[in-house]
Amino acid sequence: MDIAFQLTEVSGPRVTGSPGLKRASEYAVNQLKQWGLRMWF
């Protein structure tokens, strides 16, 4: 539930190129890193 809250309520609207999209993307990447996952692209 916390992840859904962070991506919907905290980040705000995620329209292409918006600050909300950037916040949501950064949150997702940081959360995955905390879980030990790595991005390969």
N, C-alpha and C positions, 0 to 999 in steps of 0.2 A: 504494500500500500504506500509506503514511503517513496518508492521509486515513481509510482504513478503520480503521486502528489507533486514531487519535484518537477516532473516533466510537464504536467498540465497547469498547476497553480503557480508555482514559483517562476518557471521560465516564461510563462505568458504565451501569447500567440506566436506561432512558429511559421510565419509567412516567409517565403524565400527571401534571403538577404536581410532579414530583420534581426535586431538584437536578441529577440526571444529565441530564434533558431540557433544563434551562436551560443547562448547560455545553455540551451537544452543539449546541444551537441557536446559542449565541453563537459557538462555534468555526466553524460553517458560515457564518454571516453574515460573520465576520471574514475567513475564507478567500476567500469570494466577492469581498469588497471589495479584498483584496490582488490578486486577479486582474483588477480593474478593472470588475467587474460591479456594477450598481446595482439596488436593489430599488425597484419602482414602486408598491407598495401601502401 
